[in-house]
Amino acid sequence: MIRKTRLFTPGPTPLLPAAQFAMAAADIHHRTPEFRAMYTRVLAQLKEFVGTKNDVIILSSGGTGAMEASVSNLTSPGDRVLVLTAGKFGERWASLVKAFGCHADVVEKSYGQTFTLDEVKAALKLETRAVFVQATESSTGVRHDIEGIAKLLKSENSEALLVVDAITGLGTTHLDMDAWGVDVLIGGSQKAVMIPPGLSYLAISPRAWDRMEATYNPRYYFDLRKERKNAAKGESAYTPSVALIAALGASLDYIAGQAATAENPKGDLAEGRKKLVDNAETCAAMTRAAATALGFKLFAPKGAEAAAATAIVAPEGTDSGTLVKGLKSQFAAIVTDGQGEMKGQLFRIAHIGFFDYMDTIAIIGALEQVIHKTKLPLPNFEFGKGLIAAQKFFADHAK
Ligand SMILES: *Cc1c(COP(=O)(O)O)cnc(C)c1O
């Protein structure tokens, strides 16, 4: 059979065709009224998509660039900070704050776990200047309790800024930055907004902007205050990724359009984002139901499963790489193996952004074929068990 390459990875994610067309048409210069109009519009759309009144800054970088910017702009050498880590991306926070000379307290849980609020509370010091955490840890498919952490910081009257890497959390989890009091929320282009890698964005609270007046870690390309000044004029400080910004606009139009009505044919970004989250949750729940019915164990604890990606544990004594390779060679379906210390032990199927019912059913069907072909030791395996569970979930729950 012919094979169509399909990404089921938690970034990059499948591309929205309308965004690809917008990219191809975006041969405009960035110091022109045309660009300023587009940039101003996309920044306003992005605020609605994030669901915040705070300023949003776009950087021409991968998501890690925005993570670095939040550390370099918000801290000074010697600052005491708290890092909450339970996976590969949490470890990135720990490395970053170290690179910028912070004194880090680290709450580290094993891969696949999350922290309790008591553990966070115990690690929080009077001097803690910032807390760094993921909304969803893409390496393990686990969701962290951002609302709970934000409430805790408030109830402790902590001066610590809450910095959340929501690179896979945005568009897969309901997040209310302003109501909860999150200070920085970070997103990336190759995740829920369905465009290629190369842009990151941060929503930044007034408290965090104030902090930047007093911090003195070195920064130049990622100077957020400089970007804010330029953004107010519809420009970026340096040559931006014009094509990706055009793509982002098209993608946000599409997301808004998911909530279109007869009275409001262009839709609404806040409602569209909710639909996108519901969509990811449905795809994730179908996948979990299928994996469980096929006899797999899920990696994330019950109740803390991220809708961004489902991490599925390979049966005892087998290598998850066999399934990853099998899906690629037989069906050109790209799923990811475990990251870091989980390599070989689990594989991850993503649900971020441009995935639908069809994609979800297809990957479950393909997984059944690969289990059969590789004779994976799942004692109760039968063709269709995963598909039936997913179909039933969809019939009973999907909106
Ligand atoms: C993808 C991802 C990143 C890193 O983004 P890059 O664009 O690869 O730099 C950071 N955090 C999380 C949770 C991610 O999923």
The ligand as an SDF file (V2000), in Angstrom:
LIG
                    3D

 15 15  0  0  0  0  0  0  0  0999 V2000
    8.2910   21.2830   22.5860 C   0  0  0  0  0  0  0  0  0  0  0  0
    8.4490   21.7100   23.9850 C   0  0  0  0  0  0  0  0  0  0  0  0
    9.4550   22.6160   24.3940 C   0  0  0  0  0  0  0  0  0  0  0  0
   10.5740   23.0670   23.5160 C   0  0  0  0  0  0  0  0  0  0  0  0
   10.2640   23.7240   22.4230 O   0  0  0  0  0  0  0  0  0  0  0  0
   11.3970   23.8760   21.2820 P   0  0  0  0  0  0  0  0  0  0  0  0
   10.6350   24.5770   20.2290 O   0  0  0  0  0  0  0  0  0  0  0  0
   11.8350   22.5020   20.9190 O   0  0  0  0  0  0  0  0  0  0  0  0
   12.4970   24.6840   21.8350 O   0  0  0  0  0  0  0  0  0  0  0  0
    9.4820   23.0340   25.7000 C   0  0  0  0  0  0  0  0  0  0  0  0
    8.5940   22.5970   26.5950 N   0  0  0  0  0  0  0  0  0  0  0  0
    7.6310   21.7210   26.2660 C   0  0  0  0  0  0  0  0  0  0  0  0
    6.6870   21.2650   27.3180 C   0  0  0  0  0  0  0  0  0  0  0  0
    7.5330   21.2380   24.9570 C   0  0  0  0  0  0  0  0  0  0  0  0
    6.6050   20.3360   24.6300 O   0  0  0  0  0  0  0  0  0  0  0  0
  1  2  1  0
  2  3  1  0
  2 14  2  0
  3  4  1  0
  3 10  2  0
  4  5  1  0
  5  6  1  0
  6  7  2  0
  6  8  1  0
  6  9  1  0
 10 11  1  0
 11 12  2  0
 12 13  1  0
 12 14  1  0
 14 15  1  0
M  END
$$$$
